[in-house]
Amino acid sequence: MAHGTLYKGLLGLSVAVNALFCLLFTSILVWNYVQKQHLPTSVAISFISFIVLFILFLVAFLLYMTRKTDASILWAVVLTIARFLVVLIGSFSLMSTDTFAQYDRDIEHDVVKWIEYRKMLVIGFCVLYLPLFLIELFVLNKYHAAQRSGYERPNEPHVYETAKFTKTIFGASPKATMAAKDAKGQPQPGAKAGEPPFQMKIDPEKYLNIKWKPEAVNVEVKIENITKVRQTFKVKCTDNNIFRVRPPLGFIKPGESTKIKITCTSPKLPENNRHLFAIYHFKSEETKLTARQVWTPDVKPDGVTRIVVLFDDKKEDKKEEEKKENPAVSPDKKEEKKDEKKDEKKEEKKDEKKDDKKEEKKDEKKDEEKDAQDDKKDEKKEEEKKEEKKEEEKKDDKKDEKKK
């Protein structure tokens, strides 16, 4: 029998027995209420607490099975321990009463008193509940180990779909990776120690380079079946919110190959040495079942490998190219350039001043020439006026002579 089936069976047995105890305690509470009989406070609190804690345990476990969160499995463990403590406290309260002759009380008259008078029944209940408590803790520990482990183990009690941690009651917990990590915490490509090596040919073999963009980026992984039998494969990723794998599982005939399309849809640049793809395979000559039906929780793969994802940011590459084209200038050269610029500015200013002086001189010459021309014009005008006066005087003299 596979370990996974055994673990599930033990957990199912424990849950069924606890459910029967809940029904028993509920019937006792209802019976005492209907018969209007006095029920010790400690016993009533123990019965109600056991029922409530069991219901909360089921809720926490179902949340874990659906969401795979670390907080839910921790709550399930805490609630299991709390139920065991409630059983002990309730048993001690029943054992603490005085024992009288058994015929003084019949079960029809008072159920609780009937139990109190039979100490061995209480002790037997505690002895029976102890292995159930240990079974629950053991199986929950297996679930938690699978959640924290680096890959899906066929002998674990569940199929590990998404290794992802969410915020816990203690704060934000880091995301789990399916990676086999080294001492520095970085995922390593290939198979872990103790895992069967990958028997098919895969390209790329160890690292998958993705040139990240804000929009969707597609890359391909090629798997070639170099064995002599039909193989079925399954591909799993560390984060389904970032990666989309098509197809995630399928069949490959001997000598044939298939391409797996991987799409990265992360709006932000993911961290390097954090994400990977785990690829499993085993021989399958079944032709009537689909690949999803073939990959049951009890299947043990014949080969395992991991491909570590490395992200390239094109913007960073462009910046590096610009730096290469324009290498950094040393401080001495910068100072020399500054001095050269200062000298150039000084020379420009000198040239401007010279030009200004030349223009001023030209303007002065022009003004002098204008003044000289004006003076000449004035002299000519004065001479013309003098000549006009002389002519008038001559005319006047002639007139006077004629009169005489």
C-alpha positions in Angstrom: 0.0 0.0 0.0 1.4 3.4 -0.9 2.2 5.7 1.9 -0.1 8.5 0.6 -3.1 6.2 0.7 -2.2 5.0 4.2 -1.9 8.6 5.5 -5.2 9.5 4.0 -6.9 6.5 5.5 -5.5 7.2 9.0 -6.6 10.8 8.8 -10.1 9.8 7.5 -10.4 7.3 10.4 -9.5 10.0 13.0 -11.9 12.5 11.5 -14.7 9.9 11.5 -14.2 8.9 15.2 -14.0 12.6 16.2 -17.3 13.2 14.4 -18.9 10.3 16.3 -17.7 11.9 19.6 -19.2 15.2 18.5 -22.6 13.5 17.8 -22.4 11.7 21.2 -21.6 14.9 23.1 -24.3 16.8 21.2 -26.9 14.1 22.1 -25.9 14.2 25.8 -26.3 18.0 25.9 -29.7 17.8 24.1 -30.9 15.0 26.4 -30.0 16.9 29.5 -31.7 20.0 28.2 -34.9 18.1 27.3 -35.0 16.2 30.6 -34.2 19.4 32.5 -31.4 17.7 34.4 -28.5 19.5 35.9 -25.2 19.2 33.9 -21.9 20.1 35.6 -20.6 23.3 34.2 -17.1 21.9 33.6 -18.6 19.0 31.6 -20.9 21.2 29.6 -18.0 23.5 28.7 -15.8 20.6 27.7 -18.5 19.1 25.4 -19.2 22.4 23.7 -15.5 23.3 23.4 -14.8 19.9 21.8 -17.6 20.3 19.2 -16.6 23.9 18.3 -12.9 23.1 18.1 -13.6 20.1 15.8 -15.7 22.2 13.5 -12.9 24.9 13.3 -10.4 22.1 12.6 -12.4 20.9 9.6 -12.6 24.5 8.3 -8.9 25.1 8.7 -8.1 21.8 7.0 -10.4 22.5 4.1 -8.9 25.9 3.6 -5.4 24.3 3.5 -6.6 21.8 0.8 -8.0 24.6 -1.3 -5.5 27.4 -0.8 -2.3 25.6 0.3 -1.6 28.3 3.0 0.9 27.9 5.8 -1.5 29.6 8.3 -4.3 27.1 7.7 -2.1 24.0 8.4 -0.7 25.7 11.6 -4.3 26.5 12.8 -5.2 22.8 12.2 -2.4 21.7 14.4 -3.2 24.2 17.1 -6.9 23.2 17.1 -6.0 19.5 17.3 -3.8 20.1 20.4 -6.6 22.2 21.9 -9.1 19.4 21.4 -6.8 16.9 23.2 -6.5 19.3 26.1 -10.3 19.7 26.3 -10.6 15.9 26.4 -8.1 15.7 29.3 -9.8 18.5 31.2 -13.3 17.0 30.7 -12.1 13.5 31.8 -10.5 14.9 34.9 -13.7 16.7 35.8 -15.6 13.4 35.4 -13.0 11.5 37.4 -13.1 14.0 40.3 -16.6 13.1 41.5 -17.3 10.5 44.2 -18.3 7.0 43.1 -21.4 5.3 44.6 -23.1 2.0 43.9 -23.8 1.7 40.2 -27.4 0.7 40.7 -28.1 4.2 42.2 -28.1 5.6 38.7 -29.5 4.2 35.5 -28.4 5.6 32.1 -32.0 6.6 31.4 -32.2 8.8 34.4 -28.9 10.7 34.1 -26.3 10.0 31.5 -23.5 12.1 33.0 -23.9 10.5 36.4 -23.9 7.1 34.8 -20.6 7.9 33.2 -19.2 9.4 36.4 -19.9 6.2 38.3 -17.9 4.2 35.7 -14.3 5.5 36.0 -12.9 2.8 33.7 -15.1 4.1 30.9 -13.6 7.5 31.2 -10.1 6.1 31.3 -10.8 3.9 28.3 -12.0 7.0 26.4 -8.7 8.8 27.1 -6.7 5.8 26.1 -8.7 5.5 22.8 -8.4 9.2 22.0 -4.6 9.4 22.5 -3.7 7.4 19.3 -6.2 9.4 17.4 -4.5 12.6 18.5 -1.1 11.3 17.6 -2.4 10.2 14.2 -3.7 13.6 13.4 -0.5 15.3 14.4 1.6 12.9 12.4 -0.5 13.3 9.2 -0.7 17.1 9.5 3.1 17.1 9.9 3.4 15.2 6.7 1.1 17.7 4.9 3.2 20.5 6.3 6.5 18.8 5.2 5.2 18.4 1.7 4.2 22.1 1.7 7.7 23.1 2.7 9.6 20.5 0.6 11.3 21.4 -2.6 9.2 19.1 -4.9 6.1 16.9 -5.1 6.7 13.6 -3.4 4.7 10.6 -4.5 4.6 9.3 -0.9 3.2 12.4 0.6 -0.6 12.4 1.3 -1.5 15.0 -1.3 -0.7 16.4 -4.7 1.3 19.5 -4.4 -0.1 22.0 -6.9 1.2 25.4 -5.9 4.1 26.1 -3.5 3.0 29.5 -2.2 2.8 30.9 1.3 0.4 33.7 2.2 0.3 36.0 5.1 0.1 34.2 8.4 -1.1 35.2 11.9 2.5 36.1 12.6 3.0 38.4 9.6 4.0 37.9 6.0 5.8 34.6 5.5 8.0 34.2 2.4 6.9 32.3 -0.7 7.9 28.7 -0.8 9.8 27.5 -3.8 9.8 24.0 -5.2 13.5 24.3 -5.6 16.3 22.1 -4.3 18.3 24.8 -2.7 22.0 25.0 -1.8 23.6 26.4 1.3 23.0 30.0 0.1 19.3 29.3 -0.5 19.5 29.4 -4.3 17.7 26.7 -6.3 19.9 24.2 -8.1 19.1 22.7 -11.5 18.8 19.0 -12.1 17.6 16.3 -9.7 18.1 16.3 -5.9 20.0 13.6 -4.0 17.9 10.5 -3.8 15.7 11.4 -6.8 15.8 9.4 -10.1 17.7 11.2 -12.9 15.9 12.5 -15.9 16.1 9.9 -18.7 14.9 12.1 -21.6 16.7 14.8 -23.4 15.7 18.4 -22.5 16.7 21.7 -24.1 17.6 23.9 -22.2 19.0 21.5 -19.7 19.7 23.6 -16.7 18.9 27.3 -17.1 16.0 29.0 -18.9 16.7 32.6 -20.0 13.7 34.8 -20.2 14.1 38.4 -21.7 11.6 40.1 -19.4 9.1 42.7 -20.7 6.1 44.3 -19.0 3.9 42.3 -21.4 3.7 38.6 -22.0 6.9 36.9 -23.0 7.0 33.4 -24.6 9.8 30.8 -24.4 10.0 27.1 -25.3 11.4 24.0 -23.7 12.0 21.0 -25.9 11.7 17.4 -24.5 12.8 14.5 -26.6 12.1 10.9 -25.7 15.3 9.0 -26.3 14.1 5.9 -24.4 12.5 2.9 -26.1 9.1 3.2 -24.3 6.3 5.7 -24.3 6.7 8.3 -21.6 4.3 10.7 -19.9 5.6 14.0 -18.5 4.4 16.7 -16.1 5.7 20.2 -15.7 5.2 22.3 -12.6 6.3 25.9 -11.8 6.9 27.8 -8.6 4.3 30.4 -9.2 1.2 30.0 -11.4 0.5 33.8 -11.2 3.7 34.5 -13.1 4.0 31.5 -15.4 1.6 29.7 -17.7 2.7 26.3 -19.0 1.1 24.8 -22.1 0.8 21.8 -22.1 1.5 21.1 -18.4 1.4 17.3 -19.0 1.2 14.9 -21.9 2.7 11.8 -23.6 5.8 11.3 -25.8 6.4 8.3 -28.0 9.9 6.8 -28.4 12.0 8.9 -30.8 9.6 11.8 -30.8 9.8 15.2 -29.2 7.4 17.9 -28.0 7.7 21.6 -27.3 6.4 23.2 -24.1 5.3 26.8 -24.4 6.0 28.9 -21.2 4.6 32.3 -21.0 5.8 34.9 -18.4 3.1 37.4 -17.5 4.7 39.2 -14.6 4.2 43.0 -14.8 7.3 43.5 -12.7 10.8 42.0 -13.1 10.9 38.8 -10.9 13.9 37.9 -8.9 16.7 35.8 -10.3 17.6 32.4 -8.7 14.1 32.2 -7.2 11.9 30.5 -9.8 12.2 27.2 -11.6 10.3 24.5 -13.5 10.2 20.9 -12.2 9.7 18.2 -14.8 8.7 14.6 -14.0 8.2 11.6 -16.2 7.5 7.9 -16.1 6.8 5.2 -18.6 3.1 4.8 -19.5 1.8 2.5 -22.2 -1.8 3.3 -21.2 -3.7 4.6 -24.3 -7.2 4.8 -23.0 -6.6 7.3 -20.1 -5.6 10.9 -20.4 -2.3 12.3 -19.0 -4.2 13.9 -16.1 -5.8 10.6 -15.2 -2.5 8.8 -15.4 -0.8 11.2 -12.9 -2.4 10.0 -9.7 -1.1 11.0 -6.2 0.4 7.6 -5.8 2.5 7.7 -9.0 6.3 7.5 -8.5 8.2 9.3 -11.3 11.1 7.5 -13.1 12.9 10.8 -13.6 13.0 14.3 -12.2 14.8 17.5 -13.3 14.6 21.2 -12.6 15.3 24.2 -14.8 16.2 27.4 -13.0 14.8 30.6 -14.5 17.1 33.6 -15.2 15.5 36.9 -16.2 17.2 39.5 -18.5 16.0 43.1 -18.4 16.5 44.8 -21.8 16.5 48.2 -20.3 19.5 47.3 -18.2 21.3 46.0 -21.3 20.7 49.2 -23.1 22.2 51.2 -20.2 25.2 49.0 -20.1 25.7 49.5 -23.9 25.5 53.2 -23.4 28.1 53.1 -20.7 30.4 51.0 -22.9 30.0 53.5 -25.7 30.5 56.5 -23.4 33.1 55.3 -20.8 33.5 57.1 -17.6 36.0 60.1 -17.7 38.6 60.4 -15.0 38.6 63.4 -12.5 41.8 64.8 -14.0 40.4 64.8 -17.5 37.2 66.4 -16.2 39.3 69.3 -14.7 41.2 69.8 -17.9 38.0 70.0 -19.8 36.7 72.6 -17.4 39.9 74.7 -17.7 39.6 74.5 -21.5 36.1 75.6 -21.4 37.0 78.6 -19.2 39.8 79.6 -21.6 37.5 79.4 -24.5 35.0 81.6 -22.8 37.7 84.2 -21.9 38.9 84.3 -25.5 35.3 84.7 -26.7 34.8 87.6 -24.4 38.1 89.2 -25.6 37.0 88.9 -29.2 33.7 90.4 -28.4 35.3 93.4 -26.7 37.6 93.9 -29.7 34.7 93.7 -32.0 32.8 96.3 -29.9 35.8 98.7 -30.0 36.1 98.4 -33.7 32.5 99.1 -34.1 32.7 102.1 -31.8 35.7 103.5 -33.8 33.7 103.0 -37.1 30.8 104.8 -35.6 33.1 107.7 -34.4 34.6 108.0 -37.9 31.1 108.0 -39.4 30.1 110.8 -37.1 33.2 112.8 -37.8 32.6 112.4 -41.6 29.0 113.5 -41.1 30.0 116.5 -39.1 32.6 117.5 -41.7 30.0 117.2 -44.5 27.6 119.3 -42.5 30.2 122.0 -41.9 31.0 122.1 -45.6 27.3 122.4 -46.4 27.0 125.2 -43.9 30.0 127.0 -45.5 28.5 126.7 -48.9 25.2 128.0 -47.7 26.9 131.1 -46.1 28.8 131.8 -49.3 25.7 131.5 -51.4 24.0 134.0 -49.0 26.9 136.4 -49.3 26.8 136.3 -53.0 23.0 136.9 -53.0 23.5 139.9 -50.8 26.2 141.3 -53.1 23.9 140.9 -56.1 21.1 142.6 -54.3 23.4 145.5 -53.4 24.5 145.8 -57.0 20.8 145.9 -58.1 20.1 148.6 -55.5 23.1 150.6 -56.7 21.9 150.4 -60.3 18.4 151.5 -59.3 19.8 154.5 -57.5 22.0 155.5 -60.5 19.0 155.4 -62.8 16.9 157.6 -60.5 19.7 160.2 -60.5 
